[in-house]
Amino acid sequence: MLSPRDYQLKAIAAAKPHDGFALFMQQRTGKTFVSLWLREVWDCQKTLIICPKKALPVWKNAITDLAQNLGDFSIVSFESFRIHKADYMDYWDLVIVDESHRMKERGSQQTQAIWKVGKYARKRLILSGSPQGNGMEDYYSQLRFIRPDLFTTWKAFSNSYLIIEPVWYQSLDEAINKITGYKNQEQFKEILAGISFRVTRDE
């Protein structure tokens, strides 16, 4: 039977007190196994996993490797979830979103549906090795899923952490609001550190 390494134990300990948490762990650091160990620590059974299609067999193999009951899981790709989202609007002990950076577009139907299914969950977990591709704005949708109490609306988030100014576009002959900078970054980092665990492959 597999057992957690020291840094994985730290991730589990950091997540244990929370109802929603982020595992920002790079590839090959074992975030799939950490999630499943944490599921046991949280005493969860009925579990929904939303992940890329290529990760479906990875999750099934990991569940089998840890001798957890596959019958307690619904594992669905992002594409299938988007099409059949109504089928998953049910109570869950745990909802896991793997590669959560794929839900960073707050206006997409996929993201809205994931937020909604999160309301039916006792525990919520996101996984990503690269949660921020552009700027702080990439965190909003992901963090709203795990902690809607902290990140209630886009307006509140943008007012707190983003500098948005009108930028003139000659080709359009109009000004469009655009993110031009960031503010209160230390405050945001402190909040993020309290609800996430980060480890790189080198570490």
Backbone torsions as a table, in degrees:
resi	resn	phi	psi	omega
1	MET	NA	133.1	178.5
2	LEU	-68.5	149.7	175.8
3	SER	-135.0	150.8	-175.9
4	PRO	-66.7	145.2	171.0
5	ARG	-80.1	172.4	-174.3
6	ASP	-57.9	-46.5	-177.1
7	TYR	-69.6	-28.6	176.2
8	GLN	-71.7	-35.7	174.5
9	LEU	-62.7	-37.1	177.7
10	LYS	-64.7	-39.4	178.3
11	ALA	-63.9	-43.9	179.6
12	ILE	-63.6	-43.4	179.9
13	ALA	-64.4	-38.2	-179.7
14	ALA	-67.1	-36.0	-176.6
15	ALA	-82.4	-25.9	-170.3
16	LYS	-50.9	-43.5	-175.6
17	PRO	-74.5	-7.1	-168.9
18	HIS	-103.1	155.3	171.5
19	ASP	-91.4	-21.1	176.5
20	GLY	-139.0	135.0	-173.8
21	PHE	-152.3	157.5	179.1
22	ALA	-118.7	128.0	172.7
23	LEU	-104.3	97.1	178.7
24	PHE	-93.6	73.5	-175.1
25	MET	-115.1	130.3	-177.9
26	GLN	-68.5	164.8	178.6
27	GLN	-54.5	145.4	178.1
28	ARG	69.7	19.0	171.8
29	THR	-103.8	2.0	172.6
30	GLY	82.6	32.6	-177.5
31	LYS	-66.5	-26.8	176.8
32	THR	-64.0	-48.1	179.2
33	PHE	-66.0	-40.0	178.0
34	VAL	-58.4	-41.9	179.0
35	SER	-60.5	-42.6	-178.4
36	LEU	-72.7	-36.2	173.5
37	TRP	-64.7	-42.2	179.2
38	LEU	-63.7	-36.2	176.6
39	ARG	-56.4	-39.9	178.2
40	GLU	-70.2	-41.0	178.0
41	VAL	-61.3	-39.4	178.9
42	TRP	-77.6	-6.1	-179.3
43	ASP	58.1	49.8	179.8
44	CYS	-100.8	146.7	174.6
45	GLN	-118.6	-76.5	-176.3
46	LYS	-64.9	112.2	-169.7
47	THR	-128.5	131.6	173.8
48	LEU	-107.9	128.9	176.4
49	ILE	-119.0	122.1	175.5
50	ILE	-108.4	122.2	-171.3
51	CYS	-151.9	167.9	172.4
52	PRO	-61.1	151.4	-177.3
53	LYS	-57.0	-38.9	-177.9
54	LYS	-67.3	-18.0	-178.5
55	ALA	-89.7	-7.8	-178.4
56	LEU	-54.5	-51.6	179.3
57	PRO	-67.1	-28.5	178.3
58	VAL	-62.5	-46.0	179.6
59	TRP	-65.0	-44.1	-179.1
60	LYS	-62.3	-41.4	178.9
61	ASN	-65.9	-40.8	-179.5
62	ALA	-65.6	-41.4	178.6
63	ILE	-61.3	-42.6	178.2
64	THR	-66.4	-40.9	-179.7
65	ASP	-61.0	-33.8	-178.9
66	LEU	-92.6	6.5	177.5
67	ALA	59.3	31.9	172.6
68	GLN	-88.1	157.2	-173.7
69	ASN	-81.3	111.9	-179.9
70	LEU	-58.5	-27.2	-179.5
71	GLY	-66.3	-16.2	178.2
72	ASP	-84.9	-3.0	-173.3
73	PHE	-114.7	144.0	162.4
74	SER	-117.3	116.9	-177.2
75	ILE	-114.8	120.7	-171.5
76	VAL	-136.9	143.7	177.1
77	SER	-76.5	159.1	176.5
78	PHE	-55.3	-43.2	-176.7
79	GLU	-63.6	-45.9	-179.6
80	SER	-67.5	-39.0	178.4
81	PHE	-61.7	-41.4	-178.5
82	ARG	-61.9	-38.7	-178.1
83	ILE	-76.9	-39.9	-172.8
84	HIS	-112.5	29.4	-172.7
85	LYS	-54.8	-34.3	-178.1
86	ALA	-61.2	-27.2	-178.8
87	ASP	-70.3	-16.8	-173.7
88	TYR	-108.3	2.9	179.7
89	MET	-79.9	79.4	-175.4
90	ASP	-144.7	170.7	176.7
91	TYR	-70.7	137.5	176.0
92	TRP	-132.7	141.9	170.5
93	ASP	-68.1	-36.2	-175.5
94	LEU	-150.7	133.5	170.4
95	VAL	-118.3	125.3	178.8
96	ILE	-112.6	129.5	173.2
97	VAL	-112.2	109.4	-178.8
98	ASP	-90.8	137.9	-172.6
99	GLU	59.9	55.1	-172.5
100	SER	-64.9	-15.4	177.0
101	HIS	-62.7	-14.8	178.3
102	ARG	-74.6	-5.8	177.6
103	MET	-111.8	23.6	-175.3
104	LYS	-74.6	-16.8	178.2
105	GLU	-80.0	104.0	-171.1
106	ARG	-67.3	-23.8	-177.4
107	GLY	-90.0	-5.4	-176.1
108	SER	-74.1	151.4	178.1
109	GLN	-61.9	-35.8	179.8
110	GLN	-61.5	-49.0	-179.8
111	THR	-63.6	-44.0	179.8
112	GLN	-59.9	-39.3	-179.6
113	ALA	-69.1	-38.5	178.7
114	ILE	-66.4	-41.1	174.4
115	TRP	-56.7	-44.1	-175.9
116	LYS	-65.2	-44.9	-178.8
117	VAL	-66.8	-26.8	177.1
118	GLY	-63.6	-27.4	179.0
119	LYS	-66.2	-22.1	-178.0
120	TYR	-92.7	4.3	-173.0
121	ALA	-105.4	141.7	173.5
122	ARG	-75.3	-36.7	178.3
123	LYS	-131.3	148.6	-179.1
124	ARG	-135.9	138.8	-175.0
125	LEU	-141.6	133.9	173.5
126	ILE	-119.3	147.9	-178.4
127	LEU	-129.7	132.4	174.2
128	SER	-165.3	138.5	173.6
129	GLY	-88.2	-14.9	-178.6
130	SER	-141.5	71.0	-175.7
131	PRO	-69.9	-22.2	-176.1
132	GLN	-120.2	107.1	177.5
133	GLY	-94.5	-35.9	-177.9
134	ASN	-110.0	-75.2	-178.8
135	GLY	-149.1	-164.2	-176.8
136	MET	-59.8	-25.6	-179.4
137	GLU	-60.7	-24.5	-179.7
138	ASP	-66.5	-20.9	-178.1
139	TYR	-79.4	-24.7	-168.5
140	TYR	-54.3	-55.8	-174.8
141	SER	-64.6	-36.8	-179.5
142	GLN	-67.2	-45.6	-176.9
143	LEU	-74.5	-29.5	176.4
144	ARG	-64.2	-33.9	178.3
145	PHE	-63.1	-47.0	-176.4
146	ILE	-82.3	-30.5	-177.1
147	ARG	-137.2	70.4	179.3
148	PRO	-63.2	-18.3	178.0
149	ASP	-72.9	-29.0	179.3
150	LEU	-89.3	-34.8	-175.7
151	PHE	-120.8	79.2	-169.6
152	THR	-75.4	-46.7	-177.6
153	THR	-141.3	158.6	176.3
154	TRP	-62.7	-38.7	-179.1
155	LYS	-60.9	-45.1	-179.9
156	ALA	-64.8	-41.5	179.5
157	PHE	-64.9	-48.6	-177.1
158	SER	-66.5	-37.5	177.6
159	ASN	-64.4	-31.9	-176.7
160	SER	-81.8	-36.5	-166.8
161	TYR	-126.3	-10.4	-176.0
162	LEU	-116.1	147.1	171.1
163	ILE	-104.0	113.9	-177.0
164	ILE	-118.1	124.2	-176.7
165	GLU	-135.1	152.4	175.7
166	PRO	-71.1	130.4	178.2
167	VAL	-117.7	128.7	-176.9
168	TRP	-81.1	130.0	176.4
169	TYR	-113.6	113.8	-177.1
170	GLN	-60.3	-41.2	-176.4
171	SER	-66.2	-28.3	179.8
172	LEU	-96.0	-13.2	-178.2
173	ASP	57.3	40.4	178.1
174	GLU	-160.5	163.2	177.1
175	ALA	-99.1	137.4	179.4
176	ILE	-124.4	134.7	177.8
177	ASN	-63.9	133.8	-176.2
178	LYS	-143.2	146.6	175.8
179	ILE	-72.0	118.4	-177.3
180	THR	-112.6	-6.0	180.0
181	GLY	-180.0	-173.6	-175.8
182	TYR	-135.0	156.8	179.6
183	LYS	-142.9	163.7	179.9
184	ASN	52.4	38.6	-175.7
185	GLN	-67.4	-35.5	179.1
186	GLU	-65.1	-39.8	176.8
187	GLN	-62.3	-44.2	179.9
188	PHE	-64.1	-43.1	179.6
189	LYS	-60.9	-37.3	179.0
190	GLU	-65.7	-43.6	177.3
191	ILE	-63.3	-45.5	-178.9
192	LEU	-60.9	-41.9	-179.5
193	ALA	-62.5	-28.1	-178.2
194	GLY	-80.1	-15.3	-176.8
195	ILE	-126.7	19.5	-179.5
196	SER	-150.1	162.4	174.5
197	PHE	-130.6	128.0	-177.0
198	ARG	-118.6	131.6	172.5
199	VAL	-148.2	140.2	177.3
200	THR	-98.7	166.2	179.1
201	ARG	-63.0	-39.7	179.5
202	ASP	-63.5	-41.5	179.6
203	GLU	-64.2	NA	NA
